[in-house]
Amino acid sequence: MPYAIMLWDGPDGAALRQEHLAAHLAYVEANLSRYLVAGPFREGDAFRGSLLVLDAGTEAEARALLEGDPYWTAGVWTEARVEPFRPVAGSWVGGKTW
């Protein structure tokens, strides 16, 4: 089941992003089959947070995957909202599902 996770950067997010980028990307690559889509929120050239849509059996499993990410453990992201997600329309799902 897909879980959408909205993440918001903490006050030191910009510096921590740079410091932990290689470890974060390695973690994403190691778990790539679990990522349906992922990317940062931007405001101009600045990052504000990220959106992850993960394939997980339960919310606890989605949270565990999030909590293993170096960006989470390093404090890049300080707020997370995890919600079950059902994609039903759009080009990523091939049109509409109804």
ROVORO-790605 format. One record per atom (N, C-alpha, C, CB): residue in three letters; atom name; x, y, z. Coordinates in nm, 4 decimals. Each point is the difference from the previous one (the first is absolute). Glycine has a CB too. Layout:
<rs>
R    r   a      east     north        up
R  ALA  CA         X         Y         Z
...
</rs>
This chain:
<rs>
R    r   a      east     north        up
R  MET   N    0.0842   -0.1175    0.0000
R  MET  CA   -0.0842    0.1175    0.0000
R  MET   C    0.0888    0.1241    0.0000
R  MET  CB   -0.1846   -0.1244    0.1217
R  PRO   N    0.1516    0.2219   -0.2014
R  PRO  CA    0.0772    0.1246    0.0002
R  PRO   C   -0.0280    0.0843    0.1247
R  PRO  CB   -0.0035   -0.0030   -0.2503
R  TYR   N    0.1087    0.0624    0.3013
R  TYR  CA   -0.0089    0.0973    0.1083
R  TYR   C    0.0683    0.1270   -0.0461
R  TYR  CB   -0.0040   -0.1811    0.1780
R  ALA   N   -0.0675    0.2930   -0.1677
R  ALA  CA    0.0573    0.1307   -0.0321
R  ALA   C    0.0558    0.0585    0.1291
R  ALA  CB   -0.1628    0.0377   -0.1942
R  ILE   N    0.2854    0.0096    0.1877
R  ILE  CA    0.0642    0.0595    0.1163
R  ILE   C    0.0442    0.1409   -0.0372
R  ILE  CB    0.0768   -0.2271    0.0861
R  MET   N   -0.1346    0.3248   -0.0184
R  MET  CA    0.0402    0.1396   -0.0178
R  MET   C    0.0984    0.0316    0.1114
R  MET  CB   -0.2226    0.0670   -0.1091
R  LEU   N    0.3382   -0.0151    0.0705
R  LEU  CA    0.1080    0.0274    0.0943
R  LEU   C    0.0399    0.1458   -0.0071
R  LEU  CB    0.0813   -0.2355   -0.0210
R  TRP   N   -0.0519    0.2946    0.1354
R  TRP  CA    0.0390    0.1403    0.0052
R  TRP   C    0.1375    0.0116    0.0624
R  TRP  CB   -0.2403    0.0718    0.0166
R  ASP   N    0.3235    0.0110   -0.0797
R  ASP  CA    0.1357    0.0206    0.0488
R  ASP   C    0.0006    0.0780    0.1304
R  ASP  CB    0.0826   -0.0056   -0.2348
R  GLY   N    0.0149   -0.0271    0.3196
R  GLY  CA    0.0232    0.0748    0.1222
R  GLY   C    0.0812    0.1250   -0.0301
R  GLY  CB   -0.0099   -0.2119    0.1344
R  PRO   N    0.0396    0.2909   -0.0328
R  PRO  CA    0.0707    0.1268   -0.0208
R  PRO   C    0.1397   -0.0166   -0.0599
R  PRO  CB   -0.1288    0.0899    0.1905
R  ASP   N    0.1948   -0.2028   -0.1667
R  ASP  CA    0.1331   -0.0243   -0.0559
R  ASP   C   -0.0055   -0.0894   -0.1230
R  ASP  CB    0.0957    0.0266    0.2279
R  GLY   N   -0.2145   -0.0409   -0.2862
R  GLY  CA   -0.0198   -0.0927   -0.1111
R  GLY   C    0.0924    0.0224   -0.1178
R  GLY  CB   -0.2318   -0.0138    0.0711
R  ALA   N    0.2548    0.1384   -0.1092
R  ALA  CA    0.0821    0.0274   -0.1190
R  ALA   C    0.1417   -0.0523    0.0174
R  ALA  CB   -0.1383    0.2027   -0.0468
R  ALA   N    0.2004   -0.1716    0.1579
R  ALA  CA    0.1378   -0.0454    0.0239
R  ALA   C    0.0048   -0.1516    0.0159
R  ALA  CB    0.0539    0.2199    0.1096
R  LEU   N   -0.1513   -0.2753   -0.0374
R  LEU  CA   -0.0014   -0.1449    0.0219
R  LEU   C   -0.0259   -0.0766   -0.1288
R  LEU  CB   -0.0796    0.0402    0.2321
R  ARG   N   -0.0028    0.0150   -0.3219
R  ARG  CA   -0.0239   -0.0648   -0.1298
R  ARG   C    0.1320   -0.0225   -0.0734
R  ARG  CB   -0.2276    0.1079   -0.0136
R  GLN   N    0.3089   -0.0041    0.0064
R  GLN  CA    0.1281   -0.0110   -0.0707
R  GLN   C    0.0903   -0.1021    0.0674
R  GLN  CB   -0.0200    0.2385   -0.0736
R  GLU   N    0.0264   -0.2332    0.2057
R  GLU  CA    0.0891   -0.0872    0.0762
R  GLU   C   -0.0372   -0.1477   -0.0149
R  GLU  CB    0.0347    0.1869    0.1618
R  HIS   N   -0.1633   -0.2166   -0.1716
R  HIS  CA   -0.0467   -0.1395   -0.0002
R  HIS   C   -0.0564   -0.0455   -0.1343
R  HIS  CB   -0.0488    0.0274    0.2403
R  LEU   N    0.0690    0.0510   -0.3454
R  LEU  CA   -0.0573   -0.0316   -0.1313
R  LEU   C    0.0448   -0.1365   -0.0513
R  LEU  CB   -0.0066    0.2438   -0.0494
R  ALA   N    0.1358   -0.2736    0.0525
R  ALA  CA    0.0500   -0.1274   -0.0551
R  ALA   C   -0.0613   -0.1187    0.0741
R  ALA  CB    0.2159    0.1124   -0.0654
R  ALA   N   -0.2235   -0.1038    0.1976
R  ALA  CA   -0.0576   -0.1102    0.0785
R  ALA   C   -0.1493   -0.0143   -0.0279
R  ALA  CB    0.1727    0.0371    0.1787
R  HIS   N   -0.2432    0.0756   -0.1914
R  HIS  CA   -0.1430   -0.0027   -0.0308
R  HIS   C   -0.0244   -0.0658   -0.1354
R  HIS  CB   -0.0340    0.2083    0.1367
R  LEU   N    0.1088   -0.1667   -0.2384
R  LEU  CA   -0.0189   -0.0569   -0.1340
R  LEU   C    0.0351   -0.1486   -0.0025
R  LEU  CB    0.0503    0.2243   -0.1003
R  ALA   N    0.0518   -0.2644    0.1731
R  ALA  CA    0.0354   -0.1424    0.0076
R  ALA   C   -0.1131   -0.0795    0.0651
R  ALA  CB    0.2449    0.0601    0.0143
R  TYR   N   -0.3068   -0.0031    0.0877
R  TYR  CA   -0.1125   -0.0662    0.0668
R  TYR   C   -0.1184   -0.0144   -0.0949
R  TYR  CB    0.0762    0.0929    0.2203
R  VAL   N   -0.1069    0.0138   -0.2933
R  VAL  CA   -0.1098   -0.0062   -0.0968
R  VAL   C    0.0302   -0.1066   -0.1050
R  VAL  CB   -0.0527    0.2449    0.0375
R  GLU   N    0.1737   -0.2450   -0.0902
R  GLU  CA    0.0359   -0.0993   -0.1021
R  GLU   C   -0.0090   -0.1419    0.0546
R  GLU  CB    0.1503    0.1683   -0.1072
R  ALA   N   -0.1098   -0.1898    0.2314
R  ALA  CA   -0.0054   -0.1339    0.0604
R  ALA   C   -0.1437   -0.0476    0.0197
R  ALA  CB    0.2171    0.0472    0.1146
R  ASN   N   -0.3107    0.0461   -0.1068
R  ASN  CA   -0.1412   -0.0329    0.0231
R  ASN   C   -0.0890    0.0439   -0.1154
R  ASN  CB    0.0406    0.0206    0.2440
R  LEU   N    0.0178   -0.0010   -0.3606
R  LEU  CA   -0.0701    0.0615   -0.1129
R  LEU   C   -0.1307   -0.0706   -0.0363
R  LEU  CB    0.2211    0.0724   -0.0839
R  SER   N   -0.2263   -0.2027    0.0984
R  SER  CA   -0.1228   -0.0725   -0.0360
R  SER   C   -0.1172    0.0371    0.0905
R  SER  CB    0.1413   -0.1877   -0.0837
R  ARG   N   -0.1153    0.2503    0.1985
R  ARG  CA   -0.1054    0.0402    0.0929
R  ARG   C   -0.0499    0.1417   -0.0262
R  ARG  CB    0.0999   -0.1523    0.1685
R  TYR   N   -0.0279    0.2282   -0.2521
R  TYR  CA   -0.0360    0.1389   -0.0294
R  TYR   C   -0.0842    0.0052   -0.1266
R  TYR  CB    0.2109    0.0830    0.1113
R  LEU   N   -0.3335   -0.0347   -0.0999
R  LEU  CA   -0.0842    0.0186   -0.1176
R  LEU   C    0.0316    0.1334   -0.0658
R  LEU  CB   -0.1810   -0.1410    0.1035
R  VAL   N    0.2076    0.2415   -0.0224
R  VAL  CA    0.0458    0.1308   -0.0471
R  VAL   C    0.0562    0.0727    0.1219
R  VAL  CB   -0.1735    0.0102   -0.1912
R  ALA   N    0.2708    0.0748    0.1678
R  ALA  CA    0.0594    0.0770    0.1102
R  ALA   C    0.0671    0.1237   -0.0567
R  ALA  CB    0.0353   -0.2096    0.1372
R  GLY   N   -0.0336    0.3152   -0.0586
R  GLY  CA    0.0706    0.1202   -0.0416
R  GLY   C   -0.0210    0.1128    0.0984
R  GLY  CB   -0.0237   -0.0702   -0.2363
R  PRO   N    0.1047    0.1748    0.2213
R  PRO  CA   -0.0053    0.1119    0.0939
R  PRO   C   -0.1046    0.1047   -0.0370
R  PRO  CB    0.2396   -0.0393    0.0453
R  PHE   N   -0.2842    0.1109    0.0575
R  PHE  CA   -0.0769    0.1222   -0.0188
R  PHE   C    0.1014    0.1127   -0.0091
R  PHE  CB   -0.2058   -0.0890    0.1260
R  ARG   N    0.1856    0.1780   -0.2224
R  ARG  CA    0.0932    0.1109   -0.0173
R  ARG   C   -0.0733    0.1322    0.0030
R  ARG  CB    0.1506   -0.1465   -0.1337
R  GLU   N   -0.0808    0.2453    0.1811
R  GLU  CA   -0.0473    0.1383   -0.0056
R  GLU   C    0.1163    0.0801   -0.0574
R  GLU  CB   -0.1625   -0.0253    0.2011
R  GLY   N    0.1558    0.0543   -0.3299
R  GLY  CA    0.1154    0.0576   -0.0680
R  GLY   C    0.1116   -0.1028   -0.0030
R  GLY  CB   -0.0646    0.2333    0.0727
R  ASP   N    0.1812   -0.1959   -0.0249
R  ASP  CA    0.1128   -0.0934    0.0065
R  ASP   C    0.0068   -0.0740    0.1328
R  ASP  CB    0.1230    0.1480   -0.1560
R  ALA   N   -0.2103   -0.1156    0.2488
R  ALA  CA    0.0050   -0.0597    0.1335
R  ALA   C   -0.0923   -0.1213    0.0097
R  ALA  CB    0.0540    0.2250    0.0966
R  PHE   N   -0.0089   -0.3258   -0.0236
R  PHE  CA   -0.0826   -0.1166    0.0298
R  PHE   C   -0.0782    0.0264    0.1281
R  PHE  CB    0.1651   -0.1551   -0.1146
R  ARG   N   -0.2906    0.1089    0.1184
R  ARG  CA   -0.0866    0.0204    0.1172
R  ARG   C   -0.0391   -0.1306    0.0661
R  ARG  CB   -0.0859    0.2061   -0.1059
R  GLY   N    0.0939   -0.3147    0.0313
R  GLY  CA   -0.0436   -0.1296    0.0499
R  GLY   C   -0.0016   -0.0979   -0.1152
R  GLY  CB   -0.1376    0.1070    0.1822
R  SER   N    0.0647   -0.2152   -0.1657
R  SER  CA   -0.0043   -0.1032   -0.1035
R  SER   C   -0.1345   -0.0726    0.0033
R  SER  CB    0.2505   -0.0280    0.0151
R  LEU   N   -0.2790   -0.0387   -0.1261
R  LEU  CA   -0.1142   -0.0896   -0.0098
R  LEU   C    0.0531   -0.1371   -0.0379
R  LEU  CB   -0.1585    0.1886   -0.0660
R  LEU   N    0.1209   -0.2884    0.1422
R  LEU  CA    0.0312   -0.1390   -0.0325
R  LEU   C   -0.1320   -0.0737   -0.0155
R  LEU  CB    0.2224    0.0068    0.1256
R  VAL   N   -0.2340   -0.0872   -0.2279
R  VAL  CA   -0.1117   -0.0932   -0.0101
R  VAL   C    0.0647   -0.1376   -0.0021
R  VAL  CB   -0.1561    0.1642   -0.1272
R  LEU   N    0.1332   -0.2367    0.2367
R  LEU  CA    0.0668   -0.1282    0.0218
R  LEU   C   -0.0975   -0.1153   -0.0114
R  LEU  CB    0.1651    0.1129    0.1477
R  ASP   N   -0.1152   -0.2253   -0.1935
R  ASP  CA   -0.0772   -0.1232   -0.0045
R  ASP   C    0.0304   -0.0761    0.1288
R  ASP  CB    0.0038   -0.0099   -0.2570
R  ALA   N   -0.1054   -0.0009    0.3439
R  ALA  CA    0.0189   -0.0664    0.1289
R  ALA   C   -0.1269   -0.0753    0.0377
R  ALA  CB    0.1642    0.1776    0.0725
R  GLY   N   -0.1480   -0.2838    0.0026
R  GLY  CA   -0.1150   -0.0793    0.0414
R  GLY   C   -0.0832    0.0660    0.1079
R  GLY  CB    0.1285   -0.1991   -0.0600
R  THR   N   -0.0611    0.2767    0.1462
R  THR  CA   -0.0677    0.0670    0.1107
R  THR   C    0.0609    0.1383    0.0204
R  THR  CB   -0.0510   -0.2223    0.1099
R  GLU   N   -0.0193    0.3052   -0.0334
R  GLU  CA    0.0539    0.1309    0.0331
R  GLU   C    0.1298   -0.0145    0.0795
R  GLU  CB   -0.2328    0.0966   -0.0003
R  ALA   N    0.2378   -0.1940    0.0894
R  ALA  CA    0.1218   -0.0221    0.0794
R  ALA   C    0.1188   -0.0340   -0.0906
R  ALA  CB   -0.1413   -0.0795    0.1935
R  GLU   N    0.1163    0.0021   -0.2964
R  GLU  CA    0.1054   -0.0349   -0.0961
R  GLU   C    0.0456    0.1238   -0.0774
R  GLU  CB   -0.0956   -0.2326   -0.0208
R  ALA   N    0.0018    0.3172   -0.0190
R  ALA  CA    0.0353    0.1241   -0.0699
R  ALA   C    0.0822    0.0906    0.0917
R  ALA  CB   -0.2099   -0.0166   -0.1402
R  ARG   N    0.1689    0.0275    0.2666
R  ARG  CA    0.0737    0.0826    0.0961
R  ARG   C    0.1400   -0.0560    0.0240
R  ARG  CB   -0.2167    0.0650    0.1090
R  ALA   N    0.2296   -0.1964   -0.1021
R  ALA  CA    0.1315   -0.0604    0.0207
R  ALA   C    0.0928    0.0312   -0.1170
R  ALA  CB   -0.1057   -0.1832    0.1354
R  LEU   N    0.0525    0.1794   -0.2564
R  LEU  CA    0.0807    0.0334   -0.1172
R  LEU   C    0.0429    0.1467    0.0056
R  LEU  CB   -0.1216   -0.1751   -0.1359
R  LEU   N    0.0288    0.2628    0.1727
R  LEU  CA    0.0329    0.1408    0.0164
R  LEU   C    0.1076    0.0180    0.1074
R  LEU  CB   -0.2335    0.0625   -0.0713
R  GLU   N    0.2157   -0.1258    0.1854
R  GLU  CA    0.0889    0.0211    0.1131
R  GLU   C    0.1397   -0.0577   -0.0221
R  GLU  CB   -0.1999   -0.0027    0.1453
R  GLY   N    0.2166   -0.0815   -0.2470
R  GLY  CA    0.1322   -0.0498   -0.0352
R  GLY   C    0.0757    0.0937   -0.0923
R  GLY  CB   -0.0875   -0.2282    0.0281
R  ASP   N    0.0195    0.3277   -0.0821
R  ASP  CA    0.0625    0.0924   -0.0952
R  ASP   C    0.0951    0.0944    0.0733
R  ASP  CB   -0.2028   -0.0135   -0.1502
R  PRO   N    0.3259    0.0284    0.1019
R  PRO  CA    0.0954    0.0914    0.0642
R  PRO   C   -0.0507    0.1435    0.0129
R  PRO  CB    0.1791   -0.1431   -0.0901
R  TYR   N   -0.2646    0.1883    0.0005
R  TYR  CA   -0.0557    0.1349    0.0151
R  TYR   C   -0.0861    0.0087    0.1261
R  TYR  CB    0.0027    0.0300   -0.2506
R  TRP   N   -0.0739   -0.1369    0.2833
R  TRP  CA   -0.0810    0.0004    0.1218
R  TRP   C    0.0902   -0.0088    0.1232
R  TRP  CB   -0.1913   -0.1083   -0.1245
R  THR   N    0.2840    0.0138    0.1238
R  THR  CA    0.0844   -0.0197    0.1185
R  THR   C    0.0911    0.1195    0.0257
R  THR  CB   -0.0069   -0.2457   -0.0415
R  ALA   N    0.0449    0.3186   -0.0636
R  ALA  CA    0.0874    0.1162    0.0158
R  ALA   C   -0.0775    0.1267    0.0357
R  ALA  CB    0.1565   -0.1039   -0.1632
R  GLY   N   -0.2885    0.1013    0.1528
R  GLY  CA   -0.0797    0.1166    0.0352
R  GLY   C   -0.0266    0.0964   -0.1142
R  GLY  CB    0.0932   -0.0237    0.2226
R  VAL   N   -0.0696   -0.0208   -0.3482
R  VAL  CA   -0.0393    0.0847   -0.1142
R  VAL   C   -0.1501    0.0216    0.0070
R  VAL  CB    0.1910   -0.0867   -0.1447
R  TRP   N   -0.2634   -0.0244    0.1533
R  TRP  CA   -0.1455    0.0061    0.0146
R  TRP   C   -0.0324   -0.0071    0.1482
R  TRP  CB   -0.0386   -0.1084   -0.2272
R  THR   N   -0.0440    0.1987    0.2749
R  THR  CA   -0.0362   -0.0013    0.1413
R  THR   C   -0.1489   -0.0225    0.0227
R  THR  CB    0.1903    0.1517    0.0417
R  GLU   N   -0.2680   -0.1469   -0.1489
R  GLU  CA   -0.1445   -0.0236    0.0085
R  GLU   C   -0.0391   -0.0959   -0.1102
R  GLU  CB   -0.0418    0.2290    0.0992
R  ALA   N   -0.0446   -0.3246   -0.0659
R  ALA  CA   -0.0472   -0.0949   -0.1008
R  ALA   C   -0.1484   -0.0268    0.0197
R  ALA  CB    0.2285   -0.1053   -0.0128
R  ARG   N   -0.2984    0.0975   -0.0985
R  ARG  CA   -0.1401   -0.0420    0.0013
R  ARG   C   -0.0107   -0.1188   -0.0939
R  ARG  CB   -0.0870    0.2359    0.0509
R  VAL   N    0.0432   -0.3498    0.0013
R  VAL  CA   -0.0101   -0.1246   -0.0758
R  VAL   C   -0.1480   -0.0321   -0.0188
R  VAL  CB    0.2227   -0.0855    0.0916
R  GLU   N   -0.2628    0.0678   -0.2169
R  GLU  CA   -0.1408   -0.0272   -0.0305
R  GLU   C   -0.0112   -0.1116   -0.1045
R  GLU  CB   -0.0594    0.2401    0.0539
R  PRO   N   -0.0367   -0.3318   -0.0372
R  PRO  CA   -0.0271   -0.0959   -0.1074
R  PRO   C   -0.0416    0.0777   -0.1246
R  PRO  CB   -0.0695   -0.1806    0.1664
R  PHE   N    0.1101    0.1318   -0.2816
R  PHE  CA   -0.0233    0.0746   -0.1237
R  PHE   C   -0.0497   -0.0956   -0.1071
R  PHE  CB    0.1787    0.1683    0.0602
R  ARG   N   -0.2801   -0.1251   -0.1326
R  ARG  CA   -0.0541   -0.0807   -0.1100
R  ARG   C    0.0021    0.0832   -0.1271
R  ARG  CB   -0.1470   -0.1326    0.1584
R  PRO   N    0.2453    0.1100   -0.2442
R  PRO  CA    0.0033    0.0747   -0.1263
R  PRO   C   -0.1117   -0.0482   -0.0924
R  PRO  CB    0.2496    0.0326    0.0230
R  VAL   N   -0.3328    0.0602   -0.0701
R  VAL  CA   -0.1144   -0.0399   -0.0833
R  VAL   C   -0.0070    0.0710   -0.1346
R  VAL  CB   -0.1200   -0.0456    0.2088
R  ALA   N    0.1972    0.1534   -0.2272
R  ALA  CA   -0.0078    0.0710   -0.1269
R  ALA   C    0.1304    0.0721   -0.0276
R  ALA  CB   -0.2473    0.0269    0.0276
R  GLY   N    0.2773   -0.0145   -0.1553
R  GLY  CA    0.1184    0.0743   -0.0415
R  GLY   C    0.0874   -0.0817   -0.0926
R  GLY  CB   -0.0075    0.1254    0.2133
R  SER   N    0.1041   -0.0593   -0.2707
R  SER  CA    0.0865   -0.0678   -0.0959
R  SER   C    0.0833   -0.1105    0.0646
R  SER  CB    0.0082    0.2109   -0.1312
R  TRP   N    0.0228   -0.1981    0.2593
R  TRP  CA    0.0806   -0.1033    0.0673
R  TRP   C   -0.0775   -0.1293    0.0198
R  TRP  CB    0.1263    0.1801    0.1152
R  VAL   N   -0.2595   -0.1730   -0.1140
R  VAL  CA   -0.0798   -0.1214    0.0152
R  VAL   C   -0.0660   -0.0396   -0.1321
R  VAL  CB   -0.0406    0.0593    0.2406
R  GLY   N    0.0841    0.0037   -0.3476
R  GLY  CA   -0.0506   -0.0366   -0.1319
R  GLY   C   -0.1370    0.0559   -0.0314
R  GLY  CB    0.1325   -0.2030    0.0193
R  GLY   N   -0.1676    0.3152    0.0384
R  GLY  CA   -0.1298    0.0624   -0.0258
R  GLY   C   -0.0846    0.0004    0.1242
R  GLY  CB    0.0115   -0.0718   -0.2364
R  LYS   N   -0.1208   -0.0052    0.2321
R  LYS  CA   -0.0896   -0.0080    0.1146
R  LYS   C   -0.0260   -0.1459    0.0319
R  LYS  CB   -0.1068    0.2211   -0.0590
R  THR   N    0.0692   -0.2467    0.1846
R  THR  CA   -0.0222   -0.1382    0.0413
R  THR   C   -0.1467   -0.0321    0.0251
R  THR  CB    0.2258    0.0030    0.0987
R  TRP   N   -0.3153    0.0901   -0.1316
R  TRP  CA   -0.1430   -0.0291    0.0203
R  TRP   C   -0.0674   -0.0300   -0.1300
R  TRP  CB   -0.0029    0.1459    0.1982
</rs>
